[in-house]
Each structure stands twice: as C-alpha cells, then as structure tokens.
Amino acid sequence: MAMTLAEMKVGMSDKVAEQVVDTFLRESEILQLLPFDNCVSPTGGSTLTYSYVQKKLPATAEFRAINSEYTTSQTTLESKTANLKIFGGAFEMDRVLKNSEGKYNNMAFQLEEKIKAAISLFHYTLINGNSTTQTKEFDGLDKMLAGTSTEFNTGTGSAIDLSTIEKTKANMDQFYELLQNLIKETEADALLMNTKMISKIQTIARLLGYRTETEEAFGKKVTSMDGVRFMDLKNYYTVSGSDVTANSCVKAGLSRNIGASSAAVTGLTDIYAVKFDVNDGFHAVSPTGDSAISSYLPDLSQPGAVKKGEVEMVAASVLKNTAHAGVLRNIKIA
C-alpha cells in the first residue's frame, strides 16, 4: 500500500513515535511528498528485497497501408530489485545526568539531532547512493539516471555558466529553456538541488517573473515555478575527530571535462527532476507496517548507569519509469 510519512503518522497511538515522524517531516521537504510502498517482508530470513518492473522504452504506433501489416513493437520492460537498507544512529546518556537535567531535556535534544543526521544521510543517499561500491547503501538518482534518455547536457555538451550575476543574466534564457525541457520531459513534481543552486534558480525565476512562494504545513516558505517545487536537500555532515565536513547532498564544486576541451571545467553542479508516483515514477519502499521509522528510548527504570537511545529507518528508493526522473548536468555556479 502506498503511503506518505504524513499518512503513516495518522492514527499512531505511540506519541513518541508520532513526534519522531513529525520531526522527519518538519526537517525534510522531500519526505512530505515522497510516497512509500510499505509492502516488503523478509525473504530467506535476512534480506528485505523489493521486486518491480521498470519501464525503459514506450510502445509505438504507426500508420499502415491497405493489405499491409503493422511493424510489431512492444513496451520495453526490465525486471529489477531493490534491497532495503538500514540506517540511523545511537546516542548514550548517563542516568544521573538525565535525572538532574532540570527543565532542559537533553534526551529530547539528542533524539532530535540524531533524527536530523538520519535525514541528511537519507537525502545524500537519494542522490549519490551506489550499492555496487557501498553495499550498505541503496541506489540513488545519480546512478539510476546515468546513460538514460533523460540525462541532459552531459559531457558532449557545454557548461551553462551562472557563476556571476553578469553570466546569470546573459545565460538565463538558455538555462530556463533547458530547465523547462527537463521538467516537461519528466513531468516533474520537484527539482532537487543544493543550496547554492537554489539561490541561483530563485534569482532567475524572479528575473523572469516565474517565481511563486507559498507556505507549507510547517510554516516554511516553498518556492516553485510553474507548479514545480524547488527542494534544497542541504548538507550531509561527516565528523572526523573534531573536524566537521559539510557535503552538499546534490554535489557542488564538481570538476569535469566537457566537450572537446582538454581542460576540466570547475565549479559545476547538477539539478535532478522527479515525478512522485508509486506506480510509474520515483518513490521509496519500506517494510510492511505503519512506518519506515523506528525510535528506541532508554528505559531509566532498568539497571545500568549508561542508557542508549536509537533512531532507525529502513528504506530504499525506486524508479519505476526512467522517463519520470531526469538530471540536467554541468551547471557552473562558481
């Protein structure tokens, strides 16, 4: 059965679980719209595998003369599978600190921060996941769209230069035409990008007069163009010792060789377009049940000085029709 997280939340009797899902929805715009097919049960006792058919090429039609036959052709389908992956994190807290914290709820703070970390990892993997090179990950859009008919402006083309306001004004009509082609070809509901790119595209939409702002359920401003939402997937943070690195979920600062030039073009990024549809588009999959998300809070009534809490999500992403997601490559923003 296809459900969004918001629909999963309805009727939850566990208030903590409801608050956890609420935080996921508040912190992730894409999770507000992304449908989940929550129908996966373990196979062989240890694997959560979702089997589906992906539409690769459409059916064709033609005219024919009297006493002649049609040329036969079929819609090209490919049987595929997606293995659900487990991700999240744990935190620890001494019971003495919990019992003496006063008005400050450190457990709630740590739980919310762990949820935010799980969201950023989910965002990053939706784009960059590659189960071939990283077996714990599910596949993301970058891998799914490589070499498809909806991968636009690849290495044989040229970079679209929006790196300065002068370049933006000079090239915005060309950029807008390519963006509209991406939207129309994929029947997109949303464009996924990084913070720097969304600032550029908001400027272009404002200059061209196509920008619309509304307010979503949690009071945040939502920017759209022709009904297609701009979604900033923000950063995924990695920590090594005391060093923190912010990694754009939709990568920025890429360097690629484009066209006939031997010199690499720097400061590049991409824009991804998706149509949310559990039958014929891009969606997520989760285990059978009411939620893809679980939380485990410490039981302070039990023995043990140090208590552990956990947040966990079990999911993968699926593209049922390669025509309903796409990517516009090689946009120079720096």
C-alpha positions as CSV (number, residue, x, y, z in Angstrom):
1,M,0.0,0.0,0.0
2,A,1.4,3.4,-1.0
3,M,1.6,6.0,1.8
4,T,3.5,9.1,2.6
5,L,5.0,9.6,6.0
6,A,2.3,12.0,6.9
7,E,-0.3,9.3,6.2
8,M,1.6,6.8,8.2
9,K,1.5,9.2,11.1
10,V,-2.3,9.3,11.2
11,G,-3.6,7.0,13.9
12,M,-0.3,6.4,15.6
13,S,-1.0,5.5,19.2
14,D,2.6,6.0,20.4
15,K,3.1,9.7,20.9
16,V,6.9,9.5,20.9
17,A,6.8,7.7,17.5
18,E,4.4,10.3,16.2
19,Q,6.7,13.1,17.4
20,V,9.7,11.4,15.7
21,V,7.8,11.1,12.3
22,D,6.8,14.8,12.8
23,T,10.4,15.8,13.1
24,F,11.3,13.9,9.9
25,L,8.5,15.7,8.1
26,R,9.4,19.1,9.5
27,E,13.1,18.8,8.6
28,S,12.7,17.2,5.2
29,E,10.6,18.8,2.4
30,I,11.0,15.8,0.1
31,L,9.7,13.4,2.8
32,Q,6.5,15.4,2.9
33,L,5.7,14.3,-0.7
34,L,7.7,11.1,-1.3
35,P,5.4,8.1,-1.4
36,F,6.4,4.8,0.3
37,D,5.4,1.4,-0.9
38,N,5.3,-0.3,2.5
39,C,4.9,-3.9,1.4
40,V,8.3,-5.5,1.9
41,S,8.7,-8.6,4.1
42,P,11.9,-10.5,4.8
43,T,12.9,-13.1,2.2
44,G,15.1,-16.0,3.2
45,G,15.1,-14.7,6.8
46,S,17.7,-12.0,6.3
47,T,17.0,-9.9,3.2
48,L,14.4,-7.2,2.6
49,T,14.0,-7.2,-1.2
50,Y,11.5,-5.2,-3.3
51,S,10.9,-6.6,-6.8
52,Y,9.4,-4.4,-9.5
53,V,9.3,-3.9,-13.3
54,Q,10.9,-0.8,-14.7
55,K,9.6,0.8,-17.9
56,K,12.6,1.5,-20.2
57,L,11.0,2.3,-23.6
58,P,7.4,3.2,-24.5
59,A,5.1,1.4,-27.0
60,T,5.0,2.9,-30.6
61,A,2.2,3.3,-33.1
62,E,2.2,3.9,-36.9
63,F,0.1,4.2,-40.0
64,R,-0.3,1.3,-42.4
65,A,-1.5,0.9,-46.0
66,I,-4.3,-1.4,-47.1
67,N,-3.2,-5.1,-47.2
68,S,-0.1,-4.4,-45.1
69,E,0.8,-5.3,-41.6
70,Y,2.0,-3.2,-38.7
71,T,5.6,-3.4,-37.6
72,T,5.4,-5.2,-34.3
73,S,6.9,-3.5,-31.2
74,Q,6.4,-3.8,-27.5
75,T,7.0,-1.6,-24.5
76,T,10.4,-2.5,-23.2
77,L,10.3,-3.6,-19.5
78,E,13.1,-4.7,-17.2
79,S,12.7,-6.8,-14.1
80,K,14.6,-5.2,-11.2
81,T,15.1,-5.4,-7.5
82,A,15.9,-3.0,-4.7
83,N,17.3,-4.2,-1.4
84,L,16.1,-2.1,1.6
85,K,18.9,-0.7,3.7
86,I,19.1,0.1,7.4
87,F,20.5,3.4,8.6
88,G,20.2,5.7,11.7
89,G,22.3,6.2,14.8
90,A,22.5,5.8,18.6
91,F,23.3,8.1,21.5
92,E,24.2,7.4,25.1
93,M,23.4,9.2,28.3
94,D,24.2,8.7,32.0
95,R,21.1,8.3,34.1
96,V,22.5,10.8,36.7
97,L,22.6,13.5,34.0
98,K,19.1,12.6,32.9
99,N,17.7,12.7,36.4
100,S,19.4,16.0,37.2
101,E,18.8,17.9,34.0
102,G,16.0,20.2,35.3
103,K,14.0,22.0,32.6
104,Y,16.5,21.2,29.8
105,N,15.5,17.9,28.2
106,N,18.8,16.5,26.9
107,M,17.3,13.2,25.8
108,A,14.8,15.0,23.5
109,F,17.7,17.2,22.2
110,Q,19.9,14.2,21.4
111,L,17.0,12.4,19.8
112,E,16.1,15.3,17.5
113,E,19.8,15.8,16.5
114,K,20.0,12.1,15.6
115,I,16.9,12.4,13.5
116,K,18.4,15.3,11.6
117,A,21.5,13.2,11.0
118,A,19.4,10.3,9.6
119,I,17.5,12.7,7.3
120,S,20.7,14.2,5.9
121,L,22.1,10.7,5.2
122,F,18.8,9.8,3.5
123,H,19.0,12.9,1.4
124,Y,22.6,12.3,0.4
125,T,21.9,8.6,-0.5
126,L,18.8,9.5,-2.5
127,I,21.1,11.3,-4.9
128,N,24.5,9.6,-4.5
129,G,23.8,6.1,-3.2
130,N,25.6,3.3,-5.0
131,S,25.0,-0.3,-3.8
132,T,27.7,-1.6,-6.1
133,T,30.6,0.3,-4.5
134,Q,29.0,0.7,-1.0
135,T,26.9,-2.4,-0.2
136,K,25.2,-0.9,2.8
137,E,23.7,1.8,0.7
138,F,20.7,1.8,-1.7
139,D,21.0,3.2,-5.2
140,G,20.4,6.9,-5.7
141,L,19.3,9.0,-8.7
142,D,22.8,9.7,-10.0
143,K,23.4,6.0,-10.6
144,M,19.8,5.4,-11.8
145,L,19.9,8.1,-14.5
146,A,23.4,7.6,-15.8
147,G,23.2,6.9,-19.6
148,T,19.4,7.3,-19.8
149,S,17.5,9.5,-22.3
150,T,16.6,12.0,-19.5
151,E,20.3,12.7,-18.6
152,F,20.7,16.1,-20.3
153,N,23.7,18.3,-21.1
154,T,26.3,15.6,-20.5
155,G,30.0,15.6,-21.3
156,T,29.4,16.1,-25.1
157,G,27.6,19.5,-24.5
158,S,28.9,22.6,-22.8
159,A,28.6,24.0,-19.3
160,I,25.8,26.5,-18.5
161,D,27.7,29.4,-16.9
162,L,25.7,31.1,-14.0
163,S,28.8,31.7,-11.9
164,T,28.4,35.5,-11.7
165,I,25.3,37.8,-11.9
166,E,26.6,39.0,-15.3
167,K,26.8,35.4,-16.5
168,T,23.5,34.6,-15.0
169,K,21.7,37.5,-16.8
170,A,23.5,36.6,-20.1
171,N,22.7,32.9,-20.0
172,M,19.4,32.7,-18.0
173,D,17.2,32.3,-21.1
174,Q,19.3,29.3,-22.3
175,F,19.2,27.9,-18.8
176,Y,15.4,28.4,-18.4
177,E,14.8,26.6,-21.8
178,L,16.9,23.6,-20.7
179,L,15.2,23.5,-17.3
180,Q,11.8,23.6,-18.9
181,N,12.8,20.8,-21.2
182,L,13.9,18.7,-18.1
183,I,10.6,19.5,-16.4
184,K,8.4,18.7,-19.4
185,E,10.2,15.5,-20.4
186,T,10.0,14.1,-16.9
187,E,6.6,15.5,-15.9
188,A,8.4,16.6,-12.7
189,D,6.8,17.4,-9.4
190,A,10.0,18.7,-7.9
191,L,13.5,19.8,-8.7
192,L,16.2,18.6,-6.3
193,M,19.4,20.7,-5.8
194,N,21.9,22.2,-3.4
195,T,21.7,25.5,-1.5
196,K,23.9,27.5,-4.0
197,M,21.9,26.2,-7.0
198,I,18.6,27.0,-5.4
199,S,19.7,30.6,-4.8
200,K,20.7,30.9,-8.5
201,I,17.5,29.4,-9.7
202,Q,15.4,31.6,-7.4
203,T,17.2,34.7,-8.8
204,I,16.5,33.6,-12.4
205,A,12.8,32.8,-11.6
206,R,12.5,36.2,-10.1
207,L,14.1,38.0,-13.0
208,L,11.9,36.1,-15.5
209,G,8.8,36.6,-13.4
210,Y,8.1,32.9,-12.9
211,R,8.7,32.6,-9.2
212,T,5.9,31.6,-6.8
213,E,6.1,31.4,-3.0
214,T,3.7,29.6,-0.8
215,E,3.7,28.2,2.8
216,E,3.9,24.5,3.6
217,A,2.3,22.7,6.6
218,F,5.2,23.6,9.0
219,G,5.2,27.3,8.1
220,K,8.3,27.3,5.9
221,K,8.4,29.1,2.6
222,V,8.1,26.9,-0.5
223,T,9.4,28.2,-3.8
224,S,8.0,26.9,-7.1
225,M,8.0,27.6,-10.8
226,D,5.1,26.5,-13.0
227,G,3.9,24.4,-10.1
228,V,7.2,22.5,-9.7
229,R,8.7,22.8,-6.3
230,F,12.4,23.7,-5.7
231,M,13.8,21.4,-3.0
232,D,17.1,22.2,-1.2
233,L,18.5,18.9,0.0
234,K,21.1,20.8,2.0
235,N,24.2,19.1,3.6
236,Y,25.3,15.8,4.9
237,Y,27.8,16.2,7.7
238,T,30.7,13.9,8.4
239,V,32.8,14.1,11.5
240,S,36.4,13.0,12.0
241,G,37.7,13.8,15.5
242,S,36.9,17.5,16.0
243,D,36.7,18.2,12.2
244,V,33.3,18.6,10.6
245,T,32.8,18.5,6.9
246,A,29.6,19.7,5.2
247,N,28.9,17.7,2.0
248,S,26.2,19.0,-0.4
249,C,23.7,16.2,-0.9
250,V,23.5,17.4,-4.5
251,K,27.2,17.8,-5.1
252,A,28.7,21.2,-5.8
253,G,32.2,22.2,-6.9
254,L,32.4,19.3,-9.4
255,S,35.2,19.3,-12.0
256,R,34.5,17.6,-15.3
257,N,35.9,17.5,-18.9
258,I,33.2,18.8,-21.2
259,G,33.0,18.7,-24.9
260,A,36.3,18.8,-27.0
261,S,38.2,20.9,-24.4
262,S,41.1,19.1,-22.6
263,A,40.8,21.5,-19.7
264,A,38.4,20.5,-16.9
265,V,35.6,22.9,-16.1
266,T,35.3,23.6,-12.4
267,G,32.5,24.8,-10.1
268,L,29.8,22.5,-11.6
269,T,26.6,21.1,-10.1
270,D,23.5,19.2,-11.4
271,I,19.7,19.5,-11.0
272,Y,17.5,16.4,-10.6
273,A,13.9,16.3,-11.5
274,V,11.4,13.7,-10.2
275,K,7.8,12.7,-10.6
276,F,6.5,11.2,-7.3
277,D,4.4,8.1,-8.3
278,V,4.5,4.7,-6.7
279,N,3.2,3.1,-9.9
280,D,5.0,5.0,-12.7
281,G,7.6,7.3,-11.2
282,F,10.1,7.8,-8.3
283,H,9.2,6.6,-4.8
284,A,10.6,4.9,-1.7
285,V,10.0,1.4,-0.3
286,S,9.8,0.3,3.3
287,P,8.9,-2.8,5.3
288,T,5.4,-3.9,5.8
289,G,3.8,-1.9,8.6
290,D,2.7,1.6,9.6
291,S,6.1,3.4,9.5
292,A,9.5,3.2,7.9
293,I,11.0,4.9,11.0
294,S,11.6,3.4,14.5
295,S,12.9,5.0,17.7
296,Y,14.1,3.4,20.9
297,L,14.4,5.5,24.0
298,P,16.3,4.5,27.2
299,D,14.3,2.8,29.9
300,L,15.5,4.6,33.1
301,S,13.7,2.2,35.4
302,Q,16.1,-0.6,34.4
303,P,19.6,-1.3,35.8
304,G,22.6,0.1,34.1
305,A,24.3,3.5,34.5
306,V,24.6,4.4,30.9
307,K,21.5,4.4,28.7
308,K,21.3,4.2,25.0
309,G,18.7,5.6,22.5
310,E,18.4,4.9,18.8
311,V,16.7,6.2,15.7
312,E,16.4,3.9,12.7
313,M,15.0,4.0,9.2
314,V,14.6,1.1,6.8
315,A,14.1,2.2,3.2
316,A,15.3,2.3,-0.4
317,S,14.5,4.4,-3.5
318,V,13.0,3.1,-6.7
319,L,12.4,4.5,-10.2
320,K,9.6,2.6,-12.0
321,N,9.8,4.6,-15.2
322,T,13.1,6.2,-16.4
323,A,11.1,8.8,-18.3
324,H,9.8,10.2,-15.0
325,A,13.1,11.3,-13.5
326,G,16.0,13.2,-15.1
327,V,19.1,15.3,-14.5
328,L,20.4,18.5,-16.0
329,R,24.2,18.2,-15.8
330,N,27.1,20.7,-15.8
331,I,25.7,24.0,-14.5
332,K,28.6,26.2,-13.5
333,I,27.7,28.2,-10.3
334,A,31.2,29.0,-9.0
